[in-house]
């Protein structure tokens, strides 16, 4: 594989994957409508500014580029927004994805890497969660991703020359260690980003959503994975398909988690700022613990994490936050 087409390559995770593809010598074309992404985050290859719903432009761009692999990130990702506006999520994350698969079939293109999410598991009974756990999403965001995965699975089963890998991301965090790219959303809802913005003084205090969960310190446990390790999982997935393996679904996480209180302690220590923390009620739809069993990814592709270190994750995110000003 040489040429990779990346939808959403100007976004947080997409831009780290484009960087990694560039470092490995791939030719890359990013297709992004820049609704939440940033042109300057695309460190490698070409950028075509376009919407997934613009089938004509998408078809023309794909047909002209003829990629060997396609990585599909472009999607809406806010759980709360998906609850308020489900159709927005089903339209973009499910319908536009289906539209993309159709165009790929029409042009006889294959090797899709799909960004999926641990949200497909809903509130799992057991942790760490394996890929065998039946999907049971509890919000439209998770459901919209689950449906796209299902369409891919059915399509691959029906089509000999079509293969895909779905990667189910756990809690992605951190930034480029060189400080060039990182998370840059208008609404920061994720714990680490929110904690660091509180340290910067953007918020008066950090709310801890729920302190009465059945966990050792009463706060929720998540499996935080550095965005560069996640990016490496995408390259491992491409290699996996290139080596002739079949389609697959892989969890992306480290296999162990940290509580909200532990994350807060690391954020205070890394920033050196004793920012205000207040206990708040549980947030709707939060499972007490969500930890990846990532043995399948490791065994099938040889992927190995390089930054399994919460301190490093928070430090790179902090350096990036400071650059944002
Ligand atoms: N969380 C919190 N305060 C915040 C943001 C998040 O206590 O300001 C908690 C949230 O309830 C969850 C964990 O941190 O238990 C991770 O939440 P995040 O939104 O980062 O990711 P999610 O696991 O929902 O994808």
Boltz pocket constraint, residues with backbone or C-beta under 6 A from the ligand:
constraints:
  - pocket:
      binder: B
      contacts: [[A, 170], [A, 171], [A, 189], [A, 190], [A, 191], [A, 192], [A, 194], [A, 206], [A, 207], [A, 208], [A, 209], [A, 210], [A, 220], [A, 221], [A, 222], [A, 260], [A, 283], [A, 286], [A, 287]]
      max_distance: 6.0
